[in-house]
Each structure stands twice: as C-alpha cells, then as structure tokens.
Amino acid sequence: MTPAARLAAAIDLLAALDDQPRRPADAIANDFFRARRYIGGGDRRAIADRAWGVVRQRMRLEWWLAQIQCRPTPRMLVAADLLLAEGLEVPTVLRAFPGGQYAPEPLNVLEERLLRALAAFRDKAAGVQGLVHPAMPEGVRLNLPDWVIPGFRARFGEGLAEEAAAMEQPAPLDLRANLLKTTREAAAAALGAEGFETEPTRWSPWGLRLPSRRPVTATAAFMEGLIEVQDEGSQLIALLTDARPGLRVADVCAGAGGKTLALAASMRNKGRITACDVSAPRLEGAVRRLRRAGVDNAERHLFAPGDRWAKRRAGQFDRVLVDAPCTGTGTWRRNPDARLRTGFQDLQELLAKQREILDMAAELVRPAGRLVYATCSLLPEEDEDQVAGFLGRHPDFVPLPLAEAWASAGPPGEPPAGGPYLVTSPARHGTDGFFAAVLQRRS
C-alpha cells in the first residue's frame, strides 16, 4: 500500500472506533482488518500504529482542535497529529491528502482553513512541547481523565507525571513459557529459530519479552502450546497465588483463562483447578487455550443468576484467585482507548461488583487457605481500599505480607515492591499496572 492508502485506512479505522465508542478498540480493529484481508501484515501494522497514535493522544488533539472551534473528525484528528505530533509543515500535511483511488480526499476549503489556523495558534504560543501546550488543564496535560487524577496522585505522589508519561508509551509484548511442555530457555530458542528474539523478564521466572507487538500467534511455538501471551505483572499474580501440585484451586473470574493456564502449569497438572466466569463465550475460549497448552486438571463453571455453586463448595478450596473486573487503569498503555470510554460511573459500579465477588469467593476458602484479590487497576479505591473493606467484613482473614507470600511462592530474588501488597506500574517496573493482596483464612 502507498503511504496515502495507509493514511486513508487509518482514517477509516478511526471512524469505525467513533461509531462504536463503548466497544474495545482491539475488537473493532480485528473486525476491520478481517473484512480487509487484502491488507498485508506490514500495512496492517502501519495502519494500526497510525490509528493508535491518534487514540493515545486524542485528549490532547481534541483540546488543540477545540481552541480553533474545530470538530474532532477522524480526518482532522489525523491532520492535527501530522502537524503537531510529527511536526510537519502545512503544505506537507496537505500533500498527505492527495485524493484519487485508495487515498484520502484532499482537505476541503474549511478543513484547510482550520489546519492553517491550528498552525498559527501553535506558532504564536510559547512553551509548546509537541502536543503539550502550557495552557492545557492538568488532566489534558497529563493525558489522563480528570476522574482518575485524585486516585493516581494518592498512588504516585510526585511520580504522577512520570507514570502518566509511561502510560502513553506502547507496551512491550510479554510471553509466558508453558512449563507443562517446555522450559523458558527452550521456548526462547524455539522463538529465536522463527526470528523472534526475546529476553527473560526481570521478576517472573516464566516470562519472555519482545520489545514491541509482533505476530507471535502465528508461530509454531504458540500453536504448539509452548508459550502464551501474558504481561509480566499478570504472571506475578499467578505466581503469588502459590498454586502447588495437588491443591484445589478456584479461578473465580477466569475470563478467557490466562491466569488459569499459568496456575495449571504451576500445579504441574496435579490437583484440581476450577475456572469460573459469567460469560460462556469467554469460558469456551479458555477451553481451547487449555487444550492447546496440554492442561488436563481443569474444569469450568459458568455462573448463572441464583447460582448456589459457591454455597455447595464452601470451604473446599486451598487457593481462590479473584482477578476482579475493574477499570483497567493499569493497562492503558496497552489499551489506550479505555481511558476514553471508562468513566467515574463505571468505577462506582465496579466497586460494588468487586465487593460482591470478594464476599462470595471468601466462602470458598478452607481454613488456613488463601484468597488472592487482584486487579489491573492502579486506583486505591479498587485496591487497598477494597481490601480494607473486605477485612472489616471478614475478620477471619488476615493479610499475608508480600515478602512472606513472595518467599512462599519461591521465585528467586526480592519482590518487585515493598509494602504489604503487590503493586506494579509501567514507569517503576516496565509492566502493566497490577495490584494483588494475599489474604489467609485463619485456621
């Protein structure tokens, strides 16, 4: 594809995202490219990179366009990104819209006038650095929605700007070696033979890292079940669950089974693990992944209204993992659209859901067993505050300090964070943002 054709496709993809604002961008992009199978792999990456670049900076781009009373259409967002983020001059931006077959239509008279007004506004301002203008409000300057700033400031303090900047960067691609079929070293060699050079992750003894997103799901290593895609922070949550061979384990919010797979591998297919979720399609996806990974000690349970499964299995599990539904603020570098489609009302609804799930999961834990509560959020309301509320309602549980839980799980070295709970973040650890608390039931 020509550069102009790629640009036109990126504009079309942005339009598709605008048409479905509450749907995850990855799912929309998958459908977009599935309907355009003629687009090759290299072109897909270029188109996606262009579109995701606009999505990552959309808050700032919309602020700039608002200063000249311009509606943020996909075409003007892309034009503004070329002008402001890439630093192109107006004539060069105009040439990027040449018209003709497979190319974006030329900017019309109004669009060109707005583009020139935008350039003039930029040029007369002092202190502009890329997309950051000194007159921007704090949230736009940090590229964060206003509703998360109090929680993020409580979490990061003076490091807030550094963490916000790290959340703007594309995430690396982390993989987990499936120890049921291979070792980390052998998995790395298999990937290397297919042209994918990796390096070991710092804390997870199972992890391998690629510096950027690559099509690993097309490799023989993936199709043979030697590896799974999983962020290192997510791997650490599975590690802290300490699911040993012979135990009974429940993964209460299993989704498509990412952590179930890791737990089953650490159990070496011995004992029993139950993957639970409210979504039948997600559990079906988990079944396919478990089969590919060679897991044979897992069963599944689909929660339904009025379900008494937890009551019937009260006190039967040695380990219960609650990877709770959350705002996902820790994954915004990987899912930049989520910061645009998640709001304060979502947080309030999720807090109630998390409390309900935790109370149900507590019933499953046997005396002296462990409940691991985890989120991919960095908001204290969903993390430490949620745990404090749970401990107030359930005095038969006590927190197991991170250092003790880390030593019990057995990985080499020190844990990645101090304090009573695991907290990882993009700037401090190079992982997605995760929280985990290990809570032990009294004997």
Salt bridges, closest charged atoms under 4 A:
ASP18 OD1 - ARG58 NH1 2.84
ASP31 OD2 - ARG23 NH2 2.67
ASP31 OD1 - ARG34 NH1 2.75
ASP43 OD1 - ARG6 NE 2.76
GLU62 OE2 - ARG58 NE 2.67
ASP81 OD2 - ARG50 NH1 3.72
GLU86 OE2 - ARG50 NH1 2.54
GLU111 OE1 - ARG75 NH2 2.82
GLU112 OE2 - ARG116 NH2 3.00
ASP123 OD1 - ARG122 NE 2.89
GLU138 OE2 - ARG153 NH2 2.32
GLU163 OE2 - ARG428 NE 3.88
GLU168 OE2 - ARG60 NH2 2.81
ASP174 OD1 - ARG209 NE 2.63
GLU228 OE1 - ARG289 NH2 3.07
GLU228 OE2 - ARG292 NH2 2.71
ASP231 OD1 - ARG333 NH2 3.64
ASP231 OD1 - ARG334 NH2 2.88
GLU232 OE1 - ARG209 NH2 3.64
ASP242 OD2 - ARG244 NH2 3.05
ASP242 OD2 - ARG319 NH2 3.61
ASP242 OD2 - ARG370 NH1 3.47
ASP277 OD2 - ARG282 NH2 2.78
GLU284 OE2 - ARG300 NH1 2.58
GLU299 OE1 - ARG272 NE 3.88
ASP307 OD2 - HIS301 NE2 2.67
ASP318 OD1 - ARG366 NE 2.38
ASP323 OD2 - LYS259 NZ 2.74
ASP337 OD2 - ARG341 NE 2.78
ASP346 OD1 - ARG22 NH2 3.13
ASP359 OD1 - ARG393 NH2 3.08
ASP359 OD1 - HIS394 NE2 2.75
GLU363 OE1 - LYS311 NZ 3.66
ASP383 OD2 - ARG155 NH2 3.01
GLU384 OE2 - ARG155 NH1 2.53
ASP396 OD2 - ARG441 NH2 3.04
ASP432 OD1 - ARG333 NE 2.87
ASP432 OD2 - ARG334 NE 2.89
